[in-house]
Amino acid sequence: MYGEAKGLFGRIKKNLNVGVAGVENVYTRHVPLMAKVLDAAFKGTLNEAHYPVLGRAGSDADGKAGKGGGAPPPTKVVVWIMGGTTYEESAHVANFNNSDSGLSVVLGGSCVHNSSSFLRELAVAPIR
């Protein structure tokens, strides 16, 4: 009826259809930042200046790797998110813990946000 998809809008529609083909839920493609941080932690590439480590063997009092070449990556990580965590982050941790990797994560926070609690926090946040 309309012929080939030509023009700007036709190309946009085609690209959108190709981008979501085979994806059951488009929103499940988002990966929280915490997932990237956990991957870096378990690979031993996490910046310890930004993410302090407690009690790691092979580290000196400053948290820096000793002269022996550094400590092995951890097998257990505790994540505490000040200001609250989200259901997406807790679902990611649950999937991570259910995998057979031998690694485990404990997730905590000051609350578990839903849309209402998140908007309340934004309303009282200082503007910078």
Backbone as JSON Lines, residues from 0, in Angstrom:
{"i":0,"aa":"M","n":[0.81,-1.19,0.0],"ca":[0.0,0.0,0.0],"c":[0.86,1.26,0.0]}
{"i":1,"aa":"Y","n":[1.92,1.29,0.84],"ca":[2.77,2.47,0.94],"c":[4.08,2.29,0.2]}
{"i":2,"aa":"G","n":[4.32,1.14,-0.39],"ca":[5.57,0.91,-1.1],"c":[6.72,0.67,-0.13]}
{"i":3,"aa":"E","n":[7.94,0.87,-0.58],"ca":[9.11,0.66,0.27],"c":[9.22,1.75,1.32]}
{"i":4,"aa":"A","n":[9.87,1.41,2.41],"ca":[10.09,2.39,3.47],"c":[11.2,3.33,3.03]}
{"i":5,"aa":"K","n":[10.8,4.49,2.55],"ca":[11.79,5.45,2.08],"c":[11.75,6.67,2.98]}
{"i":6,"aa":"G","n":[12.79,7.44,2.89],"ca":[12.86,8.67,3.65],"c":[13.36,8.43,5.06]}
{"i":7,"aa":"L","n":[13.45,9.5,5.8],"ca":[13.99,9.48,7.15],"c":[13.15,8.6,8.09]}
{"i":8,"aa":"F","n":[11.83,8.79,8.07],"ca":[10.98,8.04,9.0],"c":[10.95,6.56,8.66]}
{"i":9,"aa":"G","n":[11.01,6.23,7.4],"ca":[11.06,4.83,7.0],"c":[12.31,4.14,7.49]}
{"i":10,"aa":"R","n":[13.45,4.84,7.4],"ca":[14.71,4.27,7.89],"c":[14.71,4.14,9.4]}
{"i":11,"aa":"I","n":[14.15,5.14,10.09],"ca":[14.08,5.08,11.55],"c":[13.24,3.87,11.98]}
{"i":12,"aa":"K","n":[12.08,3.7,11.32],"ca":[11.21,2.56,11.67],"c":[11.92,1.24,11.42]}
{"i":13,"aa":"K","n":[12.63,1.15,10.3],"ca":[13.34,-0.09,9.98],"c":[14.42,-0.37,11.02]}
{"i":14,"aa":"N","n":[15.18,0.66,11.41],"ca":[16.23,0.48,12.41],"c":[15.67,0.1,13.77]}
{"i":15,"aa":"L","n":[14.54,0.68,14.14],"ca":[13.91,0.32,15.42],"c":[13.44,-1.13,15.4]}
{"i":16,"aa":"N","n":[12.86,-1.55,14.31],"ca":[12.39,-2.93,14.22],"c":[13.55,-3.91,14.27]}
{"i":17,"aa":"V","n":[14.66,-3.59,13.62],"ca":[15.83,-4.47,13.64],"c":[16.44,-4.48,15.04]}
{"i":18,"aa":"G","n":[16.45,-3.33,15.73],"ca":[17.07,-3.24,17.06],"c":[16.36,-4.03,18.13]}
{"i":19,"aa":"V","n":[15.05,-4.24,17.98],"ca":[14.3,-4.95,19.01],"c":[13.85,-6.34,18.56]}
{"i":20,"aa":"A","n":[14.27,-6.77,17.39],"ca":[13.87,-8.09,16.89],"c":[14.44,-9.18,17.79]}
{"i":21,"aa":"G","n":[13.6,-10.07,18.24],"ca":[14.05,-11.19,19.06],"c":[14.21,-10.86,20.54]}
{"i":22,"aa":"V","n":[13.94,-9.63,20.93],"ca":[14.05,-9.25,22.34],"c":[12.66,-9.26,22.94]}
{"i":23,"aa":"E","n":[12.48,-10.08,23.98],"ca":[11.17,-10.22,24.58],"c":[10.75,-8.93,25.27]}
{"i":24,"aa":"N","n":[11.65,-8.31,26.0],"ca":[11.37,-7.08,26.72],"c":[12.54,-6.13,26.5]}
{"i":25,"aa":"V","n":[12.28,-5.02,25.85],"ca":[13.34,-4.07,25.51],"c":[14.03,-3.54,26.76]}
{"i":26,"aa":"Y","n":[13.28,-3.41,27.87],"ca":[13.83,-2.82,29.08],"c":[14.83,-3.74,29.79]}
{"i":27,"aa":"T","n":[14.85,-5.03,29.44],"ca":[15.78,-5.94,30.09],"c":[17.19,-5.83,29.52]}
{"i":28,"aa":"R","n":[17.39,-5.01,28.5],"ca":[18.73,-4.86,27.92],"c":[19.62,-3.96,28.75]}
{"i":29,"aa":"H","n":[19.03,-3.15,29.65],"ca":[19.83,-2.23,30.47],"c":[20.64,-3.02,31.49]}
{"i":30,"aa":"V","n":[21.89,-2.66,31.65],"ca":[22.75,-3.29,32.65],"c":[23.14,-2.21,33.66]}
{"i":31,"aa":"P","n":[22.86,-2.41,34.95],"ca":[23.19,-1.38,35.93],"c":[24.71,-1.22,36.08]}
{"i":32,"aa":"L","n":[25.13,-0.04,36.49],"ca":[26.54,0.25,36.71],"c":[27.14,-0.73,37.71]}
{"i":33,"aa":"M","n":[26.35,-1.13,38.69],"ca":[26.84,-2.06,39.69],"c":[27.34,-3.35,39.04]}
{"i":34,"aa":"A","n":[26.72,-3.78,37.95],"ca":[27.15,-5.01,37.27],"c":[28.56,-4.85,36.73]}
{"i":35,"aa":"K","n":[28.86,-3.7,36.17],"ca":[30.21,-3.45,35.65],"c":[31.23,-3.37,36.78]}
{"i":36,"aa":"V","n":[30.82,-2.78,37.9],"ca":[31.71,-2.68,39.05],"c":[32.0,-4.07,39.62]}
{"i":37,"aa":"L","n":[30.97,-4.91,39.71],"ca":[31.18,-6.28,40.21],"c":[32.09,-7.08,39.29]}
{"i":38,"aa":"D","n":[31.9,-6.94,37.99],"ca":[32.78,-7.64,37.04],"c":[34.22,-7.22,37.25]}
{"i":39,"aa":"A","n":[34.46,-5.92,37.41],"ca":[35.82,-5.42,37.63],"c":[36.37,-5.93,38.97]}
{"i":40,"aa":"A","n":[35.52,-6.0,39.99],"ca":[35.97,-6.48,41.3],"c":[36.42,-7.93,41.22]}
{"i":41,"aa":"F","n":[35.63,-8.77,40.56],"ca":[35.96,-10.19,40.49],"c":[37.11,-10.48,39.53]}
{"i":42,"aa":"K","n":[37.4,-9.56,38.63],"ca":[38.57,-9.71,37.75],"c":[39.82,-9.14,38.4]}
{"i":43,"aa":"G","n":[39.66,-8.41,39.51],"ca":[40.8,-7.82,40.2],"c":[41.27,-6.52,39.56]}
{"i":44,"aa":"T","n":[40.42,-5.88,38.76],"ca":[40.8,-4.64,38.07],"c":[40.09,-3.42,38.63]}
{"i":45,"aa":"L","n":[39.45,-3.54,39.77],"ca":[38.71,-2.44,40.37],"c":[39.68,-1.41,40.94]}
{"i":46,"aa":"N","n":[39.38,-0.15,40.73],"ca":[40.21,0.93,41.24],"c":[39.98,1.04,42.75]}
{"i":47,"aa":"E","n":[40.97,0.64,43.55],"ca":[40.81,0.62,44.99],"c":[40.8,2.01,45.6]}
{"i":48,"aa":"A","n":[41.2,3.03,44.85],"ca":[41.09,4.4,45.35],"c":[39.62,4.82,45.43]}
{"i":49,"aa":"H","n":[38.81,4.31,44.51],"ca":[37.39,4.63,44.5],"c":[36.55,3.6,45.25]}
{"i":50,"aa":"Y","n":[37.01,2.37,45.3],"ca":[36.29,1.28,45.95],"c":[37.25,0.6,46.94]}
{"i":51,"aa":"P","n":[37.28,1.07,48.2],"ca":[38.21,0.51,49.18],"c":[37.96,-0.96,49.45]}
{"i":52,"aa":"V","n":[39.03,-1.66,49.76],"ca":[38.99,-3.09,50.04],"c":[39.46,-3.31,51.46]}
{"i":53,"aa":"L","n":[38.75,-4.15,52.2],"ca":[39.12,-4.46,53.58],"c":[39.62,-5.88,53.68]}
{"i":54,"aa":"G","n":[40.71,-6.06,54.39],"ca":[41.18,-7.39,54.74],"c":[41.66,-8.24,53.59]}
{"i":55,"aa":"R","n":[42.13,-7.65,52.53],"ca":[42.63,-8.46,51.41],"c":[44.06,-8.89,51.71]}
{"i":56,"aa":"A","n":[44.33,-10.16,51.58],"ca":[45.68,-10.67,51.79],"c":[46.59,-10.13,50.7]}
{"i":57,"aa":"G","n":[47.79,-9.74,51.07],"ca":[48.73,-9.23,50.09],"c":[48.67,-7.72,49.95]}
{"i":58,"aa":"S","n":[47.8,-7.06,50.72],"ca":[47.71,-5.61,50.68],"c":[48.37,-5.03,51.91]}
{"i":59,"aa":"D","n":[48.92,-3.82,51.76],"ca":[49.49,-3.16,52.93],"c":[48.4,-2.33,53.61]}
{"i":60,"aa":"A","n":[48.77,-1.54,54.61],"ca":[47.79,-0.78,55.37],"c":[47.06,0.25,54.52]}
{"i":61,"aa":"D","n":[47.67,0.7,53.43],"ca":[47.04,1.69,52.56],"c":[46.09,1.05,51.57]}
{"i":62,"aa":"G","n":[45.99,-0.28,51.53],"ca":[45.13,-0.96,50.58],"c":[45.8,-1.21,49.25]}
{"i":63,"aa":"K","n":[47.1,-0.9,49.16],"ca":[47.81,-1.12,47.91],"c":[48.38,-2.54,47.91]}
{"i":64,"aa":"A","n":[48.52,-3.08,46.73],"ca":[49.04,-4.44,46.62],"c":[50.47,-4.47,47.12]}
{"i":65,"aa":"G","n":[50.83,-5.56,47.77],"ca":[52.17,-5.72,48.28],"c":[53.16,-5.97,47.17]}
{"i":66,"aa":"K","n":[54.41,-6.16,47.51],"ca":[55.47,-6.35,46.52],"c":[55.36,-7.7,45.81]}
{"i":67,"aa":"G","n":[54.54,-8.58,46.32],"ca":[54.41,-9.9,45.73],"c":[53.6,-9.93,44.45]}
{"i":68,"aa":"G","n":[53.2,-8.79,43.91],"ca":[52.49,-8.77,42.65],"c":[50.99,-8.58,42.79]}
{"i":69,"aa":"G","n":[50.52,-8.37,44.0],"ca":[49.09,-8.12,44.17],"c":[48.35,-9.32,44.7]}
{"i":70,"aa":"A","n":[47.22,-9.05,45.25],"ca":[46.4,-10.09,45.83],"c":[45.49,-10.7,44.77]}
{"i":71,"aa":"P","n":[45.07,-11.93,44.99],"ca":[44.13,-12.54,44.04],"c":[42.77,-11.84,44.12]}
{"i":72,"aa":"P","n":[42.0,-11.9,43.06],"ca":[40.66,-11.29,43.09],"c":[39.79,-11.94,44.16]}
{"i":73,"aa":"P","n":[38.83,-11.22,44.7],"ca":[37.98,-11.77,45.76],"c":[36.98,-12.8,45.2]}
{"i":74,"aa":"T","n":[36.45,-13.62,46.1],"ca":[35.39,-14.55,45.72],"c":[34.06,-14.16,46.37]}
{"i":75,"aa":"K","n":[34.13,-13.26,47.36],"ca":[32.93,-12.76,48.03],"c":[33.01,-11.24,48.1]}
{"i":76,"aa":"V","n":[31.91,-10.58,47.76],"ca":[31.86,-9.12,47.78],"c":[30.6,-8.68,48.49]}
{"i":77,"aa":"V","n":[30.73,-7.66,49.35],"ca":[29.59,-7.04,49.99],"c":[29.43,-5.66,49.37]}
{"i":78,"aa":"V","n":[28.24,-5.37,48.85],"ca":[27.94,-4.09,48.23],"c":[26.9,-3.38,49.09]}
{"i":79,"aa":"W","n":[27.22,-2.16,49.54],"ca":[26.27,-1.35,50.29],"c":[26.08,-0.06,49.53]}
{"i":80,"aa":"I","n":[24.84,0.23,49.15],"ca":[24.55,1.42,48.36],"c":[23.85,2.44,49.24]}
{"i":81,"aa":"M","n":[24.57,3.52,49.53],"ca":[24.01,4.61,50.31],"c":[22.95,5.31,49.47]}
{"i":82,"aa":"G","n":[21.8,5.55,50.05],"ca":[20.72,6.18,49.31],"c":[19.75,5.17,48.75]}
{"i":83,"aa":"G","n":[20.11,3.92,48.78],"ca":[19.17,2.89,48.36],"c":[19.56,2.16,47.1]}
{"i":84,"aa":"T","n":[19.1,0.95,47.01],"ca":[19.32,0.1,45.85],"c":[18.01,-0.04,45.08]}
{"i":85,"aa":"T","n":[18.07,-0.65,43.92],"ca":[16.87,-0.81,43.11],"c":[16.55,-2.29,42.92]}
{"i":86,"aa":"Y","n":[15.34,-2.57,42.47],"ca":[14.96,-3.94,42.19],"c":[15.81,-4.52,41.06]}
{"i":87,"aa":"E","n":[16.18,-3.68,40.11],"ca":[17.02,-4.15,39.0],"c":[18.38,-4.61,39.51]}
{"i":88,"aa":"E","n":[18.96,-3.85,40.44],"ca":[20.25,-4.24,41.0],"c":[20.12,-5.52,41.81]}
{"i":89,"aa":"S","n":[19.05,-5.65,42.58],"ca":[18.89,-6.87,43.37],"c":[18.63,-8.08,42.47]}
{"i":90,"aa":"A","n":[17.92,-7.88,41.37],"ca":[17.71,-8.99,40.42],"c":[19.02,-9.39,39.77]}
{"i":91,"aa":"H","n":[19.87,-8.41,39.46],"ca":[21.17,-8.74,38.86],"c":[22.03,-9.53,39.84]}
{"i":92,"aa":"V","n":[22.03,-9.13,41.11],"ca":[22.8,-9.86,42.13],"c":[22.25,-11.26,42.31]}
{"i":93,"aa":"A","n":[20.93,-11.41,42.3],"ca":[20.33,-12.75,42.43],"c":[20.73,-13.65,41.28]}
{"i":94,"aa":"N","n":[20.7,-13.12,40.05],"ca":[21.13,-13.91,38.89],"c":[22.61,-14.25,38.98]}
{"i":95,"aa":"F","n":[23.39,-13.32,39.46],"ca":[24.83,-13.54,39.61],"c":[25.1,-14.65,40.63]}
{"i":96,"aa":"N","n":[24.39,-14.59,41.77],"ca":[24.58,-15.6,42.81],"c":[24.06,-16.97,42.4]}
{"i":97,"aa":"N","n":[23.08,-17.02,41.5],"ca":[22.53,-18.29,41.04],"c":[23.39,-18.95,39.96]}
{"i":98,"aa":"S","n":[24.33,-18.2,39.41],"ca":[25.23,-18.79,38.41],"c":[26.22,-19.71,39.13]}
{"i":99,"aa":"D","n":[26.83,-20.61,38.4],"ca":[27.78,-21.56,38.99],"c":[29.21,-21.06,38.92]}
{"i":100,"aa":"S","n":[29.41,-19.78,39.23],"ca":[30.75,-19.19,39.11],"c":[31.6,-19.39,40.36]}
{"i":101,"aa":"G","n":[30.99,-19.74,41.48],"ca":[31.74,-19.86,42.72],"c":[31.97,-18.52,43.41]}
{"i":102,"aa":"L","n":[31.39,-17.46,42.86],"ca":[31.51,-16.13,43.42],"c":[30.18,-15.74,44.04]}
{"i":103,"aa":"S","n":[30.24,-14.92,45.1],"ca":[28.98,-14.52,45.74],"c":[29.01,-13.03,46.08]}
{"i":104,"aa":"V","n":[27.81,-12.45,46.06],"ca":[27.63,-11.03,46.33],"c":[26.52,-10.88,47.36]}
{"i":105,"aa":"V","n":[26.74,-10.01,48.34],"ca":[25.71,-9.63,49.3],"c":[25.39,-8.17,49.02]}
{"i":106,"aa":"L","n":[24.13,-7.86,48.76],"ca":[23.71,-6.51,48.43],"c":[22.88,-5.93,49.56]}
{"i":107,"aa":"G","n":[23.21,-4.7,49.94],"ca":[22.46,-4.0,50.96],"c":[22.37,-2.52,50.62]}
{"i":108,"aa":"G","n":[21.51,-1.83,51.31],"ca":[21.36,-0.41,51.1],"c":[20.46,0.18,52.15]}
{"i":109,"aa":"S","n":[20.35,1.51,52.13],"ca":[19.52,2.17,53.12],"c":[18.04,1.93,52.86]}
{"i":110,"aa":"C","n":[17.67,1.55,51.64],"ca":[16.3,1.16,51.31],"c":[16.32,0.48,49.94]}
{"i":111,"aa":"V","n":[15.18,-0.07,49.55],"ca":[15.01,-0.59,48.2],"c":[14.01,0.34,47.54]}
{"i":112,"aa":"H","n":[14.47,1.04,46.51],"ca":[13.64,2.06,45.87],"c":[12.59,1.47,44.94]}
{"i":113,"aa":"N","n":[11.44,2.1,44.95],"ca":[10.47,1.95,43.88],"c":[10.33,3.34,43.26]}
{"i":114,"aa":"S","n":[9.46,3.51,42.31],"ca":[9.38,4.81,41.64],"c":[8.99,5.93,42.6]}
{"i":115,"aa":"S","n":[8.09,5.67,43.53],"ca":[7.65,6.71,44.47],"c":[8.77,7.14,45.4]}
{"i":116,"aa":"S","n":[9.48,6.18,45.97],"ca":[10.56,6.54,46.91],"c":[11.7,7.25,46.18]}
{"i":117,"aa":"F","n":[11.97,6.86,44.95],"ca":[13.02,7.52,44.18],"c":[12.65,8.96,43.9]}
{"i":118,"aa":"L","n":[11.4,9.22,43.51],"ca":[10.97,10.59,43.24],"c":[10.95,11.43,44.5]}
{"i":119,"aa":"R","n":[10.61,10.83,45.65],"ca":[10.68,11.57,46.93],"c":[12.12,11.98,47.22]}
{"i":120,"aa":"E","n":[13.07,11.09,47.0],"ca":[14.48,11.41,47.22],"c":[14.94,12.55,46.3]}
{"i":121,"aa":"L","n":[14.51,12.52,45.05],"ca":[14.86,13.58,44.13],"c":[14.29,14.93,44.54]}
{"i":122,"aa":"A","n":[13.08,14.92,45.09],"ca":[12.42,16.16,45.5],"c":[13.15,16.87,46.63]}
{"i":123,"aa":"V","n":[13.78,16.11,47.51],"ca":[14.46,16.72,48.66],"c":[15.97,16.86,48.44]}
{"i":124,"aa":"A","n":[16.46,16.38,47.31],"ca":[17.91,16.46,47.04],"c":[18.32,17.9,46.78]}
{"i":125,"aa":"P","n":[19.48,18.31,47.31],"ca":[19.96,19.67,47.05],"c":[20.35,19.82,45.57]}
{"i":126,"aa":"I","n":[20.04,20.96,45.03],"ca":[20.36,21.24,43.63],"c":[21.77,21.81,43.56]}
{"i":127,"aa":"R","n":[22.58,21.25,42.7],"ca":[23.96,21.74,42.55],"c":[24.14,22.39,41.24]}
